[in-house]
Amino acid sequence: MRAIMICGLGLILAACSGPDAETGSDMDTAGHGMDVGFSGESGPVAEQETAIDVRASWMRPHPGGRDVTAAYVVVQLSEGTEDLLTGARIEGAERVELHGHFIGEGGVMQMREIGPQLLTNAGPMVFTPGGRHLMVFGLATVVEGDSVEGVLEFQNAGEVPVTFAVRSMPPGQVTEY
């Protein structure tokens, strides 16, 4: 079962690509560019005092010796009305990109980099498998039980520290049957 999950994750990670080369857009021209689980690119938000709550932060172990993995988190405003997540950094990683899933050509699920994400006081912003997530490139291999330090970068709140627990399943999920 674990081998199947690792192979599946490898295929998903391999599907990552940048914007459509012809259009320069994250959406394909055939109208199949349906987003799954994230807000589109947003411009700057009004300057204001904000505070961010971070919970359920975790990162997948590296699949099959690759130097790319995915990280997930739930963020919510505890003060203010809106803020803009502009990026993330993870200690030891070459780069971290905000990614989302799209249904592309022929109904195939694809991952692509997305722009800044608007966080409002309407509810939490959830980074989850199959939706919005952080793609982590060039990080030394991490395994189940490790933890990795990072920051989420917001327009108003600035750098918000986060610790990612390395685990195969989201917090609260059963890992053994």
C-alpha positions as CSV (number, residue, x, y, z in Angstrom):
1,M,0.0,0.0,0.0
2,R,2.8,2.4,0.9
3,A,4.6,1.7,-2.4
4,I,1.4,2.6,-4.3
5,M,1.0,5.8,-2.4
6,I,4.7,6.8,-3.1
7,C,4.3,6.0,-6.8
8,G,1.1,8.0,-6.9
9,L,2.7,11.0,-5.2
10,G,5.6,10.8,-7.6
11,L,3.3,10.9,-10.6
12,I,1.4,13.9,-9.1
13,L,4.6,15.7,-8.4
14,A,5.9,15.0,-11.9
15,A,2.8,16.6,-13.3
16,C,3.8,20.1,-12.0
17,S,4.4,22.6,-14.7
18,G,4.4,26.3,-15.2
19,P,1.9,28.5,-16.9
20,D,0.6,27.6,-20.4
21,A,3.5,28.5,-22.8
22,E,1.2,29.9,-25.5
23,T,-1.1,32.0,-23.4
24,G,1.1,32.9,-20.5
25,S,-1.8,32.0,-18.4
26,D,-2.6,29.3,-15.8
27,M,-5.7,28.5,-17.7
28,D,-5.7,26.6,-21.0
29,T,-7.5,28.1,-24.1
30,A,-9.9,25.2,-24.4
31,G,-11.8,26.4,-21.3
32,H,-10.6,23.4,-19.2
33,G,-8.7,25.6,-16.8
34,M,-11.0,25.0,-13.8
35,D,-9.3,25.8,-10.5
36,V,-9.6,23.5,-7.6
37,G,-9.4,25.0,-4.1
38,F,-7.8,28.4,-4.4
39,S,-8.5,32.0,-5.1
40,G,-7.0,33.5,-8.2
41,E,-4.2,36.0,-8.3
42,S,-4.8,39.0,-6.1
43,G,-3.4,42.5,-6.0
44,P,-2.3,44.3,-2.9
45,V,-4.8,44.6,0.0
46,A,-5.4,47.6,2.2
47,E,-2.7,48.3,4.7
48,Q,-3.9,47.3,8.2
49,E,-2.8,45.5,11.3
50,T,-3.3,41.8,10.9
51,A,-2.5,38.7,13.0
52,I,-2.4,35.2,11.5
53,D,-3.1,31.9,13.3
54,V,-1.3,28.9,11.8
55,R,-2.4,25.3,12.5
56,A,-2.3,21.8,11.1
57,S,1.1,22.4,9.4
58,W,2.7,19.3,7.9
59,M,5.0,18.2,5.0
60,R,5.1,14.9,3.1
61,P,8.3,12.8,3.3
62,H,10.3,12.9,0.1
63,P,9.0,10.4,-2.5
64,G,11.4,8.0,-4.0
65,G,14.6,10.0,-3.5
66,R,13.3,13.1,-5.3
67,D,14.3,16.6,-3.9
68,V,10.7,17.9,-4.2
69,T,7.9,17.5,-1.8
70,A,4.7,19.3,-0.7
71,A,3.7,21.1,2.5
72,Y,0.3,22.0,3.8
73,V,-1.1,24.4,6.4
74,V,-4.3,26.1,7.6
75,V,-4.1,29.8,8.2
76,Q,-6.7,32.2,9.5
77,L,-6.9,35.8,10.4
78,S,-7.2,36.4,14.1
79,E,-7.0,40.2,13.7
80,G,-7.9,42.4,10.7
81,T,-10.2,41.9,7.7
82,E,-7.8,40.8,4.9
83,D,-4.2,40.0,4.1
84,L,-2.3,38.7,1.2
85,L,-0.1,35.5,1.3
86,T,2.7,36.5,-1.0
87,G,5.1,33.6,-0.5
88,A,6.8,31.1,1.8
89,R,10.3,30.0,2.7
90,I,11.4,26.8,4.3
91,E,14.7,26.4,6.0
92,G,17.1,24.5,3.7
93,A,14.9,24.6,0.6
94,E,16.1,26.2,-2.7
95,R,12.6,27.6,-3.2
96,V,9.0,27.2,-2.2
97,E,6.1,28.0,-4.6
98,L,2.4,28.4,-4.0
99,H,0.7,25.8,-6.2
100,G,-2.9,24.8,-7.1
101,H,-4.5,22.0,-8.9
102,F,-6.3,22.6,-12.3
103,I,-8.4,20.3,-14.5
104,G,-6.6,20.7,-17.8
105,E,-6.7,19.4,-21.3
106,G,-8.7,16.2,-21.5
107,G,-9.9,16.4,-17.9
108,V,-6.4,15.6,-16.5
109,M,-5.5,17.1,-13.1
110,Q,-2.4,19.3,-13.3
111,M,-0.5,21.4,-10.7
112,R,0.7,24.8,-11.5
113,E,2.2,27.8,-9.6
114,I,-0.4,30.3,-8.5
115,G,-0.1,33.9,-7.5
116,P,-0.6,35.6,-4.1
117,Q,-3.6,34.3,-2.2
118,L,-6.1,36.5,-0.5
119,L,-6.9,35.7,3.1
120,T,-10.1,37.2,4.5
121,N,-11.9,37.0,7.8
122,A,-14.6,34.9,6.1
123,G,-12.8,31.7,7.1
124,P,-9.5,29.8,7.0
125,M,-7.3,29.3,4.0
126,V,-6.6,25.6,3.7
127,F,-3.6,24.1,2.0
128,T,-4.5,20.4,1.4
129,P,-3.6,17.5,-0.8
130,G,-5.5,17.9,-4.1
131,G,-5.9,21.6,-3.6
132,R,-3.8,24.6,-2.8
133,H,-0.3,23.5,-1.4
134,L,3.3,24.6,-1.1
135,M,5.7,22.9,-3.5
136,V,9.1,22.6,-1.8
137,F,12.2,22.3,-4.1
138,G,15.8,21.4,-3.3
139,L,15.3,20.4,0.4
140,A,17.5,17.7,1.8
141,T,15.5,14.5,2.3
142,V,13.0,14.6,5.2
143,V,11.5,11.5,6.7
144,E,8.5,10.7,8.9
145,G,9.0,12.2,12.4
146,D,11.2,15.1,11.2
147,S,10.2,18.7,11.6
148,V,11.1,21.6,9.3
149,E,11.0,25.4,10.1
150,G,9.7,28.0,7.7
151,V,7.8,31.2,7.3
152,L,4.7,32.3,5.5
153,E,5.1,35.8,4.0
154,F,2.1,38.1,4.2
155,Q,1.7,41.7,2.9
156,N,0.5,43.1,6.2
157,A,1.5,40.5,8.9
158,G,5.0,40.1,7.5
159,E,6.8,36.9,8.2
160,V,4.8,34.3,10.2
161,P,6.8,31.4,11.5
162,V,5.6,27.9,11.0
163,T,6.9,24.4,11.9
164,F,6.0,21.7,9.5
165,A,5.8,18.1,11.0
166,V,6.9,15.5,8.4
167,R,4.2,12.9,8.1
168,S,2.6,10.7,5.5
169,M,-1.0,11.6,6.3
170,P,-2.6,14.9,7.4
171,P,-2.9,15.6,11.1
172,G,-5.7,13.6,12.6
173,Q,-5.7,10.9,9.9
174,V,-5.1,7.3,10.7
175,T,-1.8,6.1,9.2
176,E,-2.0,2.4,10.1
177,Y,-4.9,0.0,9.6
